[in-house]
């Protein structure tokens, strides 16, 4: 039996406040709710899913760099770092892993400064505006890609 592909889900600053912070924009689910749903959904797809959150840009960069050696793909919601972090962009590029960027809200319907994402420049796909379902959609897409790679 083949080993389950490993997917790391990274969440950036303020996502630890989900359910409390602007629920009309970000929803009422907590980050732990989203993580539990993501792990369960990933398991059903034959994926091993690990979730982490940090408010620190440097810690997110460290995790992306380490993922190169022990993960098969990344899902990242960089939060506010989407719009400012060249360091996270560079780390994702150097990881050479499939990357899907997820945002709970539709960043293109919000303030103009949110319309630009450095992460989008290096992501294989971007999902925004689907709420927490975006994480599950990202896992579906990665499962298709990773399973196809295992078959070749």
C-alpha positions in Angstrom: 0.0 0.0 0.0 1.3 3.4 -1.0 2.1 6.0 1.7 -0.5 8.7 2.0 0.7 12.0 0.4 1.4 14.7 3.0 -0.3 18.1 2.7 0.6 20.9 5.0 -2.0 23.6 5.6 -0.5 26.9 6.8 -2.6 29.8 8.1 -1.2 33.2 8.7 -1.8 36.1 11.0 -5.1 36.7 12.7 -6.6 33.4 11.4 -6.4 32.2 15.0 -9.2 34.7 15.7 -11.6 33.1 13.2 -15.2 32.9 14.6 -14.5 36.0 16.7 -13.0 38.5 14.2 -15.4 40.0 11.7 -17.7 37.0 11.4 -19.6 38.7 8.6 -16.5 38.6 6.5 -14.7 35.5 7.7 -17.5 33.3 9.0 -18.4 31.9 12.3 -16.2 28.8 12.3 -13.1 28.7 14.4 -9.8 27.8 12.9 -9.8 24.5 14.9 -13.2 23.7 13.3 -11.7 24.3 9.8 -8.6 22.3 10.7 -10.7 19.3 11.9 -12.9 19.4 8.7 -9.8 19.6 6.6 -8.0 16.7 8.3 -11.2 14.5 8.0 -11.7 15.5 4.4 -8.1 14.8 3.6 -8.2 11.4 5.2 -11.2 10.5 3.0 -9.1 11.5 0.0 -6.1 9.4 1.1 -4.1 12.4 2.3 -2.3 13.0 5.5 -3.1 16.6 6.5 -1.2 18.6 9.0 -2.3 22.1 10.0 -0.3 25.0 11.5 -1.0 28.7 12.2 1.3 31.5 13.0 1.2 35.3 13.3 4.9 35.4 12.6 6.1 35.8 9.0 9.5 34.2 9.9 7.9 31.1 11.4 5.7 30.7 8.3 8.9 31.0 6.1 10.7 28.4 8.3 7.7 26.0 7.9 7.6 26.4 4.1 11.3 25.8 3.9 11.1 22.6 6.0 8.1 21.4 4.0 10.4 20.9 1.0 11.9 17.9 2.7 8.9 16.2 4.3 5.6 17.3 2.6 4.1 16.6 -0.9 2.1 19.8 -1.2 1.1 23.0 0.6 -2.1 24.9 1.1 -1.6 28.4 2.5 -3.9 31.2 3.7 -1.3 33.8 4.2 -3.8 36.3 5.6 -2.4 39.8 5.5 1.0 38.6 4.4 -0.5 37.9 1.0 -0.2 41.5 0.2 3.2 42.2 1.7 5.5 39.2 2.1 8.1 38.7 -0.6 9.8 36.4 1.9 6.9 33.9 1.9 6.6 34.1 -1.9 10.3 33.3 -2.2 10.1 30.4 0.3 7.1 28.9 -1.6 9.0 29.3 -4.9 12.1 27.6 -3.4 10.0 24.7 -1.9 9.3 23.4 -5.4 6.0 21.9 -4.1 2.5 22.3 -5.5 0.9 25.3 -3.7 -2.7 26.4 -3.5 -3.5 29.7 -2.0 -6.8 30.0 -0.1 -8.7 33.0 1.2 -12.0 32.8 3.1 -13.3 36.0 1.6 -13.2 37.2 -2.0 -10.2 39.5 -1.8 -11.1 41.1 -5.1 -14.4 42.4 -3.7 -12.6 44.1 -0.8 -10.3 47.0 -0.3 -8.0 47.8 -3.2 -4.8 46.9 -1.2 -6.1 43.3 -0.8 -6.4 42.8 -4.6 -2.7 42.1 -4.9 -1.1 38.9 -3.5 2.6 38.0 -3.8 1.7 34.4 -3.0 -0.6 34.2 -6.0 2.4 34.9 -8.2 3.9 31.5 -7.3 0.8 29.5 -6.4 -0.5 26.8 -8.8 -4.1 27.9 -8.0 -6.0 30.4 -5.9 -9.3 29.9 -4.2 -11.1 32.8 -2.6 -14.6 33.7 -1.5 -15.7 30.1 -0.7 -15.3 30.4 3.0 -13.9 27.3 4.7 -15.0 25.2 1.8 -12.0 26.6 -0.1 -9.7 24.4 2.0 -11.7 21.3 1.1 -11.7 22.3 -2.6 -7.9 22.8 -2.4 -7.5 19.3 -0.9 -9.7 17.8 -3.7 -7.5 19.4 -6.3 -4.3 18.3 -4.6 -5.6 14.7 -4.2 -6.2 14.5 -7.9 -2.7 15.9 -8.7 -0.8 13.8 -6.1 -2.6 10.6 -6.9 -1.9 11.1 -10.6 1.8 11.6 -9.8 1.9 8.3 -7.8 0.4 6.4 -10.7 3.2 7.5 -13.0 
